[in-house]
């Protein structure tokens, strides 16, 4: 009894010492590195009384009802999003596995020999020819913080995957909106081409009638017919683009290729007249790719500590308990009981040098993650600036082209009147009609570019959260559980 109490006291003392040692973990604690900063965006149009664009939920920014339905379908059925959600579940399971290293590991083994030597006497531990059942205990004391650092890394990986899921949602919402606006652009251009084809049909009819009367040369008729066929070819090309864009949208929706329902026309789409962008510092807490990169950096930093801890001896509590007997019928008798419990110390010897290189590799990976984090921030600043410039310049470009269309329509009307009155030749009508056609198509493209620039700005600012998310990211330090000392 005194011997057993002595063992228990030694175990308790060992656990107490291990607990004191576990208060400190080797390796660097994560802290956010110095990052590039900006005080304001170059092209920012923000007014003091306007909220940031990214604070708007996507269903308030995109007011086309059919577009909203398409986005909801994509969020429910997109296959890439399903895959990413499954990846998050995988890393959540990995984190749970890492957490089990904190608790004792219990295993059971048994032996049922096919041959044994008669007369073998059991002397405390089972022989190869004994029947036995035994339980094994292994409980590593996290003296150097290896387990805690591994858990920090696993948690960082999980949080990074969660932010990747949010990034996929942001890309998906923006991708559906952008493809939808491109589809509506092709629809508008098809209407323009069909209307222009009708105008060329009328020009061909008039020129043929005037040619029969000997009033114009056959060259007029041939030129008008050539322009008519050019408009017909453009209709065929636009029809092809419409079908392919519908197929692209169907893929985003997670469905086989099919027709896509339409809502508001391109010219009826409602977007903010003034784009409030927000502040550059908000990107650090809003954009999921930046938050993801920081979680990856936190995980890489924790792996340095785990690799360093592998170079120190592991202190564990190990034990074995069981029953053994050369005879199966006497296996459960008390004389076959055996057991042992005590501390163990294991450490690297021949592989200590390679473990040092593993730590070097972990440190190099952390430097890569830090560089990627800074690069992600710089990329975010550039994307916001590009989108802001796109929004402003395409709005001004569309206004100029709209005025140009009005002027060209007037010129075409006058050219037609002069041609019908015999005061002008076919070249005046041909040039006016061709110019109007080209500018109307260009105006449709510019209007779509303006809408997609708003979409790109919304994405660049980190907008586009799903309805069950607030869009406010938790700081990495608190989320990862890393200490900051």
DRENBAFI-532417 format. One record per residue (C-alpha): residue in three letters; x, y, z. Coordinates in steps of 0.05 Angstrom, whole numbers, plus 5000, padded with zeros to 4 digits. Each point is the difference from the previous one (the first is absolute). Layout:
# residues N
r = ALA; X = X; Y = Y; Z = Z
...
END
This chain:
# residues 485
r = UNK; X = 5000; Y = 5000; Z = 5000
r = UNK; X = 5056; Y = 5048; Z = 5017
r = UNK; X = 5035; Y = 4983; Z = 4935
r = UNK; X = 4936; Y = 5015; Z = 4961
r = UNK; X = 4991; Y = 5066; Z = 5036
r = UNK; X = 5072; Y = 5018; Z = 4983
r = UNK; X = 4987; Y = 4987; Z = 4927
r = UNK; X = 4938; Y = 5043; Z = 5001
r = UNK; X = 5038; Y = 5057; Z = 5034
r = UNK; X = 5055; Y = 4997; Z = 4948
r = UNK; X = 4949; Y = 5001; Z = 4944
r = UNK; X = 4964; Y = 5060; Z = 5030
r = UNK; X = 5066; Y = 5036; Z = 5009
r = UNK; X = 5020; Y = 4986; Z = 4928
r = UNK; X = 4933; Y = 5025; Z = 4975
r = UNK; X = 5008; Y = 5064; Z = 5041
r = UNK; X = 5069; Y = 5013; Z = 4972
r = UNK; X = 4975; Y = 4986; Z = 4930
r = UNK; X = 4943; Y = 5048; Z = 5011
r = UNK; X = 5048; Y = 5055; Z = 5021
r = UNK; X = 5045; Y = 4988; Z = 4941
r = UNK; X = 4940; Y = 5000; Z = 4953
r = UNK; X = 4986; Y = 5072; Z = 5018
r = UNK; X = 5052; Y = 5019; Z = 4948
r = UNK; X = 5002; Y = 4977; Z = 4927
r = UNK; X = 5062; Y = 5004; Z = 4957
r = UNK; X = 4999; Y = 5037; Z = 4934
r = UNK; X = 4975; Y = 5069; Z = 4982
r = UNK; X = 4931; Y = 5025; Z = 5019
r = UNK; X = 4960; Y = 5028; Z = 4942
r = UNK; X = 4995; Y = 5075; Z = 4991
r = UNK; X = 4975; Y = 5037; Z = 4939
r = UNK; X = 5059; Y = 5023; Z = 4958
r = UNK; X = 5009; Y = 5070; Z = 4974
r = UNK; X = 4957; Y = 5008; Z = 4938
r = UNK; X = 4994; Y = 5052; Z = 4945
r = UNK; X = 4951; Y = 5054; Z = 5018
r = UNK; X = 4960; Y = 5055; Z = 4965
r = UNK; X = 4963; Y = 5059; Z = 5030
r = UNK; X = 4950; Y = 5004; Z = 4943
r = UNK; X = 4987; Y = 4972; Z = 4931
r = UNK; X = 5022; Y = 5043; Z = 4941
r = UNK; X = 4933; Y = 4997; Z = 4965
r = UNK; X = 4955; Y = 4998; Z = 5061
r = UNK; X = 4933; Y = 5035; Z = 4992
r = UNK; X = 4977; Y = 4988; Z = 5071
r = UNK; X = 4958; Y = 5054; Z = 5034
r = UNK; X = 4998; Y = 5007; Z = 5075
r = UNK; X = 4926; Y = 4982; Z = 5005
r = UNK; X = 5004; Y = 4938; Z = 4956
r = UNK; X = 5014; Y = 4930; Z = 5025
r = UNK; X = 5054; Y = 4957; Z = 4969
r = UNK; X = 4977; Y = 4963; Z = 4938
r = UNK; X = 5022; Y = 4932; Z = 5028
r = UNK; X = 4952; Y = 5010; Z = 5060
r = UNK; X = 4942; Y = 4990; Z = 4952
r = UNK; X = 4974; Y = 4929; Z = 4996
r = UNK; X = 5002; Y = 4975; Z = 4928
r = UNK; X = 4924; Y = 4996; Z = 4997
r = UNK; X = 4997; Y = 5075; Z = 5011
r = UNK; X = 5054; Y = 5017; Z = 4950
r = UNK; X = 4972; Y = 4956; Z = 4945
r = UNK; X = 4927; Y = 5020; Z = 4995
r = UNK; X = 4982; Y = 4959; Z = 4939
r = UNK; X = 4953; Y = 4946; Z = 5028
r = UNK; X = 5021; Y = 4948; Z = 4949
r = UNK; X = 5073; Y = 5012; Z = 5015
r = UNK; X = 4986; Y = 4991; Z = 5074
r = UNK; X = 4966; Y = 4933; Z = 4986
r = UNK; X = 5060; Y = 4977; Z = 4959
r = UNK; X = 5049; Y = 5018; Z = 5056
r = UNK; X = 4959; Y = 4962; Z = 5051
r = UNK; X = 4998; Y = 4939; Z = 4955
r = UNK; X = 5076; Y = 5004; Z = 4991
r = UNK; X = 5011; Y = 5005; Z = 5076
r = UNK; X = 4957; Y = 4938; Z = 5010
r = UNK; X = 5023; Y = 4957; Z = 4942
r = UNK; X = 5069; Y = 5022; Z = 4975
r = UNK; X = 5046; Y = 4939; Z = 5000
r = UNK; X = 5064; Y = 5038; Z = 5015
r = UNK; X = 4968; Y = 5029; Z = 5062
r = UNK; X = 4977; Y = 4931; Z = 5021
r = UNK; X = 5072; Y = 4975; Z = 4993
r = UNK; X = 5027; Y = 5058; Z = 5042
r = UNK; X = 4948; Y = 4988; Z = 5054
r = UNK; X = 5022; Y = 4927; Z = 5003
r = UNK; X = 5072; Y = 5023; Z = 5006
r = UNK; X = 4982; Y = 5043; Z = 5060
r = UNK; X = 4968; Y = 4938; Z = 5032
r = UNK; X = 5065; Y = 4961; Z = 4986
r = UNK; X = 5043; Y = 5051; Z = 5036
r = UNK; X = 4951; Y = 5004; Z = 5057
r = UNK; X = 5009; Y = 4925; Z = 5009
r = UNK; X = 5076; Y = 5009; Z = 4997
r = UNK; X = 4996; Y = 5051; Z = 5056
r = UNK; X = 4960; Y = 4952; Z = 5043
r = UNK; X = 5053; Y = 4946; Z = 4987
r = UNK; X = 5055; Y = 5049; Z = 5021
r = UNK; X = 4962; Y = 5015; Z = 5065
r = UNK; X = 4999; Y = 4927; Z = 5019
r = UNK; X = 5075; Y = 5003; Z = 5011
r = UNK; X = 4986; Y = 5037; Z = 5065
r = UNK; X = 4965; Y = 4939; Z = 5030
r = UNK; X = 5029; Y = 4931; Z = 5018
r = UNK; X = 5003; Y = 4950; Z = 4943
r = UNK; X = 4971; Y = 4932; Z = 5020
r = UNK; X = 5008; Y = 4937; Z = 4958
r = UNK; X = 4985; Y = 4927; Z = 5011
r = UNK; X = 5036; Y = 4938; Z = 4973
r = UNK; X = 4991; Y = 4926; Z = 5008
r = UNK; X = 5038; Y = 4936; Z = 4983
r = UNK; X = 4972; Y = 4932; Z = 4983
r = UNK; X = 5060; Y = 4957; Z = 4980
r = UNK; X = 4992; Y = 4942; Z = 4952
r = UNK; X = 5054; Y = 4960; Z = 5036
r = UNK; X = 5028; Y = 5001; Z = 5069
r = UNK; X = 5049; Y = 4960; Z = 5043
r = UNK; X = 4970; Y = 4959; Z = 5056
r = UNK; X = 5023; Y = 5015; Z = 5070
r = UNK; X = 5019; Y = 5073; Z = 4986
r = UNK; X = 4992; Y = 5039; Z = 5064
r = UNK; X = 4977; Y = 5074; Z = 4999
r = UNK; X = 5048; Y = 5046; Z = 5037
r = UNK; X = 4967; Y = 5068; Z = 4997
r = UNK; X = 4996; Y = 5018; Z = 4926
r = UNK; X = 4971; Y = 4959; Z = 4944
r = UNK; X = 5044; Y = 4955; Z = 4958
r = UNK; X = 4990; Y = 4990; Z = 4925
r = UNK; X = 4964; Y = 4935; Z = 5017
r = UNK; X = 4951; Y = 5030; Z = 5050
r = UNK; X = 4928; Y = 5020; Z = 4991
r = UNK; X = 4995; Y = 5072; Z = 5023
r = UNK; X = 4958; Y = 5063; Z = 4997
r = UNK; X = 5033; Y = 5066; Z = 5015
r = UNK; X = 4985; Y = 5074; Z = 4999
r = UNK; X = 5053; Y = 5052; Z = 4983
r = UNK; X = 5003; Y = 5072; Z = 5024
r = UNK; X = 5040; Y = 5056; Z = 4969
r = UNK; X = 4992; Y = 5072; Z = 5022
r = UNK; X = 5049; Y = 5051; Z = 4975
r = UNK; X = 5012; Y = 5061; Z = 5044
r = UNK; X = 5002; Y = 5061; Z = 4956
r = UNK; X = 5063; Y = 5025; Z = 5032
r = UNK; X = 5027; Y = 5039; Z = 4940
r = UNK; X = 4933; Y = 5019; Z = 4971
r = UNK; X = 5004; Y = 4954; Z = 4939
r = UNK; X = 4927; Y = 4979; Z = 5007
r = UNK; X = 4976; Y = 5071; Z = 5012
r = UNK; X = 5039; Y = 5026; Z = 4940
r = UNK; X = 4972; Y = 4943; Z = 4957
r = UNK; X = 4930; Y = 5019; Z = 5023
r = UNK; X = 5013; Y = 5074; Z = 4984
r = UNK; X = 5022; Y = 4979; Z = 4930
r = UNK; X = 4939; Y = 4955; Z = 4990
r = UNK; X = 4954; Y = 5056; Z = 5024
r = UNK; X = 5034; Y = 5049; Z = 4953
r = UNK; X = 4991; Y = 4952; Z = 4942
r = UNK; X = 4926; Y = 4992; Z = 5017
r = UNK; X = 4988; Y = 5075; Z = 5005
r = UNK; X = 5038; Y = 5011; Z = 4935
r = UNK; X = 4954; Y = 4949; Z = 4966
r = UNK; X = 4940; Y = 5035; Z = 5029
r = UNK; X = 5023; Y = 5066; Z = 4970
r = UNK; X = 5013; Y = 4964; Z = 4934
r = UNK; X = 4927; Y = 4979; Z = 5002
r = UNK; X = 4980; Y = 5072; Z = 5009
r = UNK; X = 5046; Y = 5020; Z = 4942
r = UNK; X = 4966; Y = 4948; Z = 4956
r = UNK; X = 4932; Y = 5029; Z = 5020
r = UNK; X = 5025; Y = 5070; Z = 4982
r = UNK; X = 5027; Y = 4976; Z = 4933
r = UNK; X = 4936; Y = 4961; Z = 4986
r = UNK; X = 4954; Y = 5059; Z = 5014
r = UNK; X = 5042; Y = 5046; Z = 4958
r = UNK; X = 5010; Y = 4948; Z = 4946
r = UNK; X = 4925; Y = 4989; Z = 4991
r = UNK; X = 4987; Y = 5075; Z = 4999
r = UNK; X = 5055; Y = 5013; Z = 4950
r = UNK; X = 4979; Y = 4944; Z = 4954
r = UNK; X = 4928; Y = 5023; Z = 5004
r = UNK; X = 5018; Y = 5071; Z = 4980
r = UNK; X = 5041; Y = 4973; Z = 4942
r = UNK; X = 4940; Y = 4960; Z = 4978
r = UNK; X = 4956; Y = 5061; Z = 5003
r = UNK; X = 5053; Y = 5038; Z = 4960
r = UNK; X = 4996; Y = 4947; Z = 4945
r = UNK; X = 4924; Y = 5004; Z = 5003
r = UNK; X = 5002; Y = 5075; Z = 4990
r = UNK; X = 5051; Y = 4996; Z = 4945
r = UNK; X = 4957; Y = 4947; Z = 4965
r = UNK; X = 4941; Y = 5048; Z = 5003
r = UNK; X = 5044; Y = 5055; Z = 4970
r = UNK; X = 5025; Y = 4953; Z = 4945
r = UNK; X = 4930; Y = 4977; Z = 4983
r = UNK; X = 4975; Y = 5072; Z = 4997
r = UNK; X = 5060; Y = 5019; Z = 4957
r = UNK; X = 4987; Y = 4940; Z = 4955
r = UNK; X = 4929; Y = 5026; Z = 4990
r = UNK; X = 5028; Y = 5069; Z = 4982
r = UNK; X = 5047; Y = 4969; Z = 4949
r = UNK; X = 4942; Y = 4960; Z = 4971
r = UNK; X = 4964; Y = 5066; Z = 4989
r = UNK; X = 5063; Y = 5031; Z = 4969
r = UNK; X = 5007; Y = 4940; Z = 4953
r = UNK; X = 4927; Y = 5005; Z = 4980
r = UNK; X = 5005; Y = 5075; Z = 4985
r = UNK; X = 5065; Y = 4993; Z = 4962
r = UNK; X = 4972; Y = 4943; Z = 4958
r = UNK; X = 4938; Y = 5041; Z = 4983
r = UNK; X = 5043; Y = 5060; Z = 4981
r = UNK; X = 5046; Y = 4955; Z = 4960
r = UNK; X = 4941; Y = 4973; Z = 4960
r = UNK; X = 4980; Y = 5072; Z = 4986
r = UNK; X = 5071; Y = 5014; Z = 4976
r = UNK; X = 5011; Y = 5051; Z = 5055
r = UNK; X = 5059; Y = 4966; Z = 5034
r = UNK; X = 5056; Y = 4956; Z = 4979
r = UNK; X = 5002; Y = 4925; Z = 5015
r = UNK; X = 5059; Y = 5014; Z = 5046
r = UNK; X = 4952; Y = 5032; Z = 5050
r = UNK; X = 4958; Y = 4936; Z = 5003
r = UNK; X = 5062; Y = 4956; Z = 5009
r = UNK; X = 5028; Y = 5043; Z = 5056
r = UNK; X = 4934; Y = 5000; Z = 5038
r = UNK; X = 4993; Y = 4925; Z = 4991
r = UNK; X = 5071; Y = 4990; Z = 5027
r = UNK; X = 4984; Y = 5041; Z = 5062
r = UNK; X = 4936; Y = 4961; Z = 5010
r = UNK; X = 5038; Y = 4934; Z = 4999
r = UNK; X = 5051; Y = 5029; Z = 5049
r = UNK; X = 4943; Y = 5014; Z = 5049
r = UNK; X = 4972; Y = 4930; Z = 4988
r = UNK; X = 5068; Y = 4970; Z = 5016
r = UNK; X = 5004; Y = 5040; Z = 5064
r = UNK; X = 4931; Y = 4973; Z = 5020
r = UNK; X = 5025; Y = 4928; Z = 4991
r = UNK; X = 5063; Y = 5016; Z = 5041
r = UNK; X = 4960; Y = 5032; Z = 5056
r = UNK; X = 4952; Y = 4941; Z = 5002
r = UNK; X = 5060; Y = 4954; Z = 5009
r = UNK; X = 5027; Y = 5042; Z = 5057
r = UNK; X = 4932; Y = 5001; Z = 5034
r = UNK; X = 4995; Y = 4924; Z = 4998
r = UNK; X = 5071; Y = 4992; Z = 5027
r = UNK; X = 4988; Y = 5051; Z = 5055
r = UNK; X = 4937; Y = 4963; Z = 5021
r = UNK; X = 5041; Y = 4937; Z = 5003
r = UNK; X = 5051; Y = 5035; Z = 5044
r = UNK; X = 4946; Y = 5025; Z = 5047
r = UNK; X = 4969; Y = 4931; Z = 5003
r = UNK; X = 5066; Y = 4971; Z = 5023
r = UNK; X = 5005; Y = 5053; Z = 5055
r = UNK; X = 4929; Y = 4980; Z = 5021
r = UNK; X = 5021; Y = 4928; Z = 5005
r = UNK; X = 4953; Y = 4978; Z = 4945
r = UNK; X = 5004; Y = 4972; Z = 4929
r = UNK; X = 5002; Y = 5051; Z = 4943
r = UNK; X = 4932; Y = 5033; Z = 4992
r = UNK; X = 4966; Y = 5066; Z = 4985
r = UNK; X = 5008; Y = 5054; Z = 5053
r = UNK; X = 4940; Y = 5042; Z = 5021
r = UNK; X = 5008; Y = 5075; Z = 4990
r = UNK; X = 4979; Y = 5058; Z = 5044
r = UNK; X = 5016; Y = 5073; Z = 4989
r = UNK; X = 5034; Y = 5022; Z = 4936
r = UNK; X = 5071; Y = 5025; Z = 5002
r = UNK; X = 4977; Y = 5073; Z = 4997
r = UNK; X = 4951; Y = 4990; Z = 5058
r = UNK; X = 5049; Y = 4971; Z = 5050
r = UNK; X = 5003; Y = 5042; Z = 5063
r = UNK; X = 5068; Y = 5014; Z = 5030
r = UNK; X = 5024; Y = 5052; Z = 5051
r = UNK; X = 5011; Y = 5067; Z = 4963
r = UNK; X = 5058; Y = 5015; Z = 5047
r = UNK; X = 5045; Y = 4943; Z = 5023
r = UNK; X = 5020; Y = 5005; Z = 5074
r = UNK; X = 5062; Y = 4956; Z = 5005
r = UNK; X = 5021; Y = 5000; Z = 5073
r = UNK; X = 5069; Y = 5004; Z = 5031
r = UNK; X = 5061; Y = 4958; Z = 4980
r = UNK; X = 5010; Y = 4975; Z = 5072
r = UNK; X = 4931; Y = 4968; Z = 4998
r = UNK; X = 5026; Y = 4950; Z = 4948
r = UNK; X = 5042; Y = 4966; Z = 5054
r = UNK; X = 4938; Y = 4980; Z = 5039
r = UNK; X = 4952; Y = 4992; Z = 4942
r = UNK; X = 5032; Y = 4965; Z = 4940
r = UNK; X = 4999; Y = 4925; Z = 5010
r = UNK; X = 5063; Y = 4988; Z = 4959
r = UNK; X = 5040; Y = 5047; Z = 5045
r = UNK; X = 4972; Y = 4968; Z = 5063
r = UNK; X = 5014; Y = 4931; Z = 4970
r = UNK; X = 5072; Y = 5019; Z = 4986
r = UNK; X = 5008; Y = 5025; Z = 5072
r = UNK; X = 4972; Y = 4935; Z = 5028
r = UNK; X = 5048; Y = 4961; Z = 4955
r = UNK; X = 5057; Y = 5043; Z = 5028
r = UNK; X = 4977; Y = 4986; Z = 5071
r = UNK; X = 4998; Y = 4925; Z = 4986
r = UNK; X = 5070; Y = 5002; Z = 4968
r = UNK; X = 5027; Y = 5038; Z = 5061
r = UNK; X = 4971; Y = 4947; Z = 5047
r = UNK; X = 5033; Y = 4945; Z = 4959
r = UNK; X = 5068; Y = 5031; Z = 5016
r = UNK; X = 4987; Y = 4987; Z = 5074
r = UNK; X = 4975; Y = 4929; Z = 4985
r = UNK; X = 5063; Y = 4985; Z = 4960
r = UNK; X = 5045; Y = 5029; Z = 5054
r = UNK; X = 4965; Y = 4960; Z = 5054
r = UNK; X = 5013; Y = 4936; Z = 4961
r = UNK; X = 5074; Y = 5011; Z = 5014
r = UNK; X = 4990; Y = 4995; Z = 5076
r = UNK; X = 4987; Y = 4937; Z = 5039
r = UNK; X = 4927; Y = 4979; Z = 5009
r = UNK; X = 4977; Y = 4987; Z = 5071
r = UNK; X = 4943; Y = 4950; Z = 5004
r = UNK; X = 4962; Y = 4958; Z = 5050
r = UNK; X = 4996; Y = 4929; Z = 4975
r = UNK; X = 4966; Y = 4940; Z = 5030
r = UNK; X = 4979; Y = 4929; Z = 4987
r = UNK; X = 4949; Y = 4956; Z = 5035
r = UNK; X = 4972; Y = 4933; Z = 4981
r = UNK; X = 4989; Y = 4926; Z = 5012
r = UNK; X = 5043; Y = 4943; Z = 4974
r = UNK; X = 5003; Y = 4924; Z = 5008
r = UNK; X = 5026; Y = 4942; Z = 4959
r = UNK; X = 4931; Y = 4969; Z = 5007
r = UNK; X = 4940; Y = 5035; Z = 4970
r = UNK; X = 4953; Y = 4970; Z = 5051
r = UNK; X = 5040; Y = 5031; Z = 5057
r = UNK; X = 5010; Y = 5068; Z = 4966
r = UNK; X = 4954; Y = 5038; Z = 5047
r = UNK; X = 5031; Y = 4975; Z = 5064
r = UNK; X = 5035; Y = 5050; Z = 5045
r = UNK; X = 5069; Y = 4967; Z = 4996
r = UNK; X = 5002; Y = 5022; Z = 4926
r = UNK; X = 4995; Y = 5075; Z = 5015
r = UNK; X = 5057; Y = 5045; Z = 4979
r = UNK; X = 5010; Y = 5075; Z = 4995
r = UNK; X = 5049; Y = 5058; Z = 5001
r = UNK; X = 4994; Y = 5076; Z = 5001
r = UNK; X = 5054; Y = 5053; Z = 4997
r = UNK; X = 5031; Y = 5058; Z = 4963
r = UNK; X = 5039; Y = 4993; Z = 4935
r = UNK; X = 5049; Y = 5046; Z = 4965
r = UNK; X = 5014; Y = 4995; Z = 4925
r = UNK; X = 5043; Y = 5046; Z = 4959
r = UNK; X = 5033; Y = 5004; Z = 4932
r = UNK; X = 5072; Y = 4976; Z = 4992
r = UNK; X = 5019; Y = 4980; Z = 4930
r = UNK; X = 4944; Y = 5041; Z = 4968
r = UNK; X = 5013; Y = 5064; Z = 5040
r = UNK; X = 5036; Y = 5031; Z = 4942
r = UNK; X = 4942; Y = 4988; Z = 4951
r = UNK; X = 4951; Y = 5028; Z = 5051
r = UNK; X = 5041; Y = 5065; Z = 4998
r = UNK; X = 4989; Y = 5004; Z = 4926
r = UNK; X = 4926; Y = 4988; Z = 5010
r = UNK; X = 4999; Y = 5061; Z = 5044
r = UNK; X = 5037; Y = 5039; Z = 4947
r = UNK; X = 4948; Y = 4978; Z = 4949
r = UNK; X = 4944; Y = 5022; Z = 5046
r = UNK; X = 5032; Y = 5068; Z = 5009
r = UNK; X = 5008; Y = 5007; Z = 4924
r = UNK; X = 4927; Y = 4982; Z = 4991
r = UNK; X = 4981; Y = 5054; Z = 5050
r = UNK; X = 5040; Y = 5051; Z = 4961
r = UNK; X = 4964; Y = 4979; Z = 4937
r = UNK; X = 4933; Y = 5008; Z = 5035
r = UNK; X = 5020; Y = 5069; Z = 5024
r = UNK; X = 5020; Y = 5022; Z = 4930
r = UNK; X = 4935; Y = 4972; Z = 4972
r = UNK; X = 4960; Y = 5038; Z = 5053
r = UNK; X = 5033; Y = 5066; Z = 4981
r = UNK; X = 4991; Y = 4985; Z = 4926
r = UNK; X = 4926; Y = 4985; Z = 5011
r = UNK; X = 4991; Y = 5068; Z = 5033
r = UNK; X = 5036; Y = 5036; Z = 4943
r = UNK; X = 4957; Y = 4962; Z = 4949
r = UNK; X = 4937; Y = 5020; Z = 5038
r = UNK; X = 5020; Y = 5074; Z = 4998
r = UNK; X = 5013; Y = 4995; Z = 4925
r = UNK; X = 4934; Y = 4965; Z = 4986
r = UNK; X = 4961; Y = 5053; Z = 5038
r = UNK; X = 5037; Y = 5056; Z = 4963
r = UNK; X = 4988; Y = 4966; Z = 4933
r = UNK; X = 4926; Y = 4990; Z = 5014
r = UNK; X = 4991; Y = 5072; Z = 5025
r = UNK; X = 5033; Y = 5026; Z = 4936
r = UNK; X = 4957; Y = 4954; Z = 4959
r = UNK; X = 4936; Y = 5024; Z = 5033
r = UNK; X = 5015; Y = 5073; Z = 4991
r = UNK; X = 5030; Y = 4997; Z = 4930
r = UNK; X = 4947; Y = 4954; Z = 4970
r = UNK; X = 4946; Y = 5045; Z = 5028
r = UNK; X = 5031; Y = 5060; Z = 4966
r = UNK; X = 5013; Y = 4959; Z = 4937
r = UNK; X = 4928; Y = 4976; Z = 4997
r = UNK; X = 4974; Y = 5072; Z = 5007
r = UNK; X = 5044; Y = 5023; Z = 4942
r = UNK; X = 4979; Y = 4941; Z = 4956
r = UNK; X = 4927; Y = 5013; Z = 5016
r = UNK; X = 5007; Y = 5071; Z = 4974
r = UNK; X = 5037; Y = 4972; Z = 4940
r = UNK; X = 4942; Y = 4953; Z = 4985
r = UNK; X = 4951; Y = 5058; Z = 5002
r = UNK; X = 5042; Y = 5039; Z = 4951
r = UNK; X = 5009; Y = 4941; Z = 4953
r = UNK; X = 4926; Y = 4985; Z = 4999
r = UNK; X = 4987; Y = 5071; Z = 4978
r = UNK; X = 5055; Y = 4994; Z = 4947
r = UNK; X = 4969; Y = 4936; Z = 4973
r = UNK; X = 4931; Y = 5030; Z = 4997
r = UNK; X = 5026; Y = 5059; Z = 4959
r = UNK; X = 5041; Y = 4955; Z = 4955
r = UNK; X = 4940; Y = 4957; Z = 4984
r = UNK; X = 4958; Y = 5061; Z = 4984
r = UNK; X = 5053; Y = 5028; Z = 4954
r = UNK; X = 5010; Y = 4932; Z = 4966
r = UNK; X = 4926; Y = 4990; Z = 4988
r = UNK; X = 4997; Y = 5071; Z = 4972
r = UNK; X = 5059; Y = 4988; Z = 4954
r = UNK; X = 5043; Y = 5051; Z = 5035
r = UNK; X = 5052; Y = 4950; Z = 5027
r = UNK; X = 5031; Y = 4935; Z = 4977
r = UNK; X = 4998; Y = 4933; Z = 5034
r = UNK; X = 5067; Y = 5011; Z = 5036
r = UNK; X = 4969; Y = 5051; Z = 5047
r = UNK; X = 4945; Y = 4951; Z = 5021
r = UNK; X = 5048; Y = 4941; Z = 5003
r = UNK; X = 5051; Y = 5037; Z = 5044
r = UNK; X = 4947; Y = 5029; Z = 5046
r = UNK; X = 4965; Y = 4933; Z = 5010
r = UNK; X = 5066; Y = 4963; Z = 5011
r = UNK; X = 5024; Y = 5051; Z = 5050
r = UNK; X = 4935; Y = 4997; Z = 5039
r = UNK; X = 5002; Y = 4924; Z = 5001
r = UNK; X = 5071; Y = 4998; Z = 5026
r = UNK; X = 4989; Y = 5053; Z = 5054
r = UNK; X = 4935; Y = 4968; Z = 5024
r = UNK; X = 5037; Y = 4933; Z = 5009
r = UNK; X = 5057; Y = 5035; Z = 5035
r = UNK; X = 4952; Y = 5037; Z = 5046
r = UNK; X = 4969; Y = 4933; Z = 5020
r = UNK; X = 5069; Y = 4973; Z = 5016
r = UNK; X = 5017; Y = 5062; Z = 5041
r = UNK; X = 4936; Y = 4995; Z = 5040
r = UNK; X = 5016; Y = 4928; Z = 5015
r = UNK; X = 5071; Y = 5020; Z = 5019
r = UNK; X = 4973; Y = 5051; Z = 5049
r = UNK; X = 4956; Y = 4948; Z = 5033
r = UNK; X = 5055; Y = 4948; Z = 5003
r = UNK; X = 5047; Y = 5053; Z = 5029
r = UNK; X = 4951; Y = 5009; Z = 5057
r = UNK; X = 5000; Y = 4924; Z = 5008
r = UNK; X = 5076; Y = 4998; Z = 5001
r = UNK; X = 5003; Y = 5057; Z = 5050
r = UNK; X = 4949; Y = 4963; Z = 5044
r = UNK; X = 5044; Y = 4938; Z = 4997
r = UNK; X = 5064; Y = 5039; Z = 5011
r = UNK; X = 4972; Y = 5032; Z = 5063
r = UNK; X = 4980; Y = 4932; Z = 5028
r = UNK; X = 4925; Y = 5006; Z = 4989
r = UNK; X = 4954; Y = 4944; Z = 4979
r = UNK; X = 4990; Y = 4961; Z = 5064
r = UNK; X = 4946; Y = 4948; Z = 5003
r = UNK; X = 4936; Y = 5018; Z = 5038
r = UNK; X = 5021; Y = 4963; Z = 5063
r = UNK; X = 5066; Y = 5038; Z = 5008
r = UNK; X = 5011; Y = 5069; Z = 5028
r = UNK; X = 5062; Y = 5015; Z = 4961
r = UNK; X = 5039; Y = 5019; Z = 5063
r = UNK; X = 5061; Y = 4956; Z = 5006
r = UNK; X = 5028; Y = 4978; Z = 5067
r = UNK; X = 5072; Y = 5024; Z = 5012
r = UNK; X = 5050; Y = 4945; Z = 4986
r = UNK; X = 5033; Y = 5005; Z = 5068
r = UNK; X = 4935; Y = 4986; Z = 5037
r = UNK; X = 4976; Y = 4949; Z = 4950
r = UNK; X = 5063; Y = 4957; Z = 4998
r = UNK; X = 5011; Y = 5000; Z = 5074
r = UNK; X = 5073; Y = 5020; Z = 4991
r = UNK; X = 5032; Y = 5036; Z = 5058
r = UNK; X = 5033; Y = 5068; Z = 4990
r = UNK; X = 5057; Y = 5014; Z = 5046
END
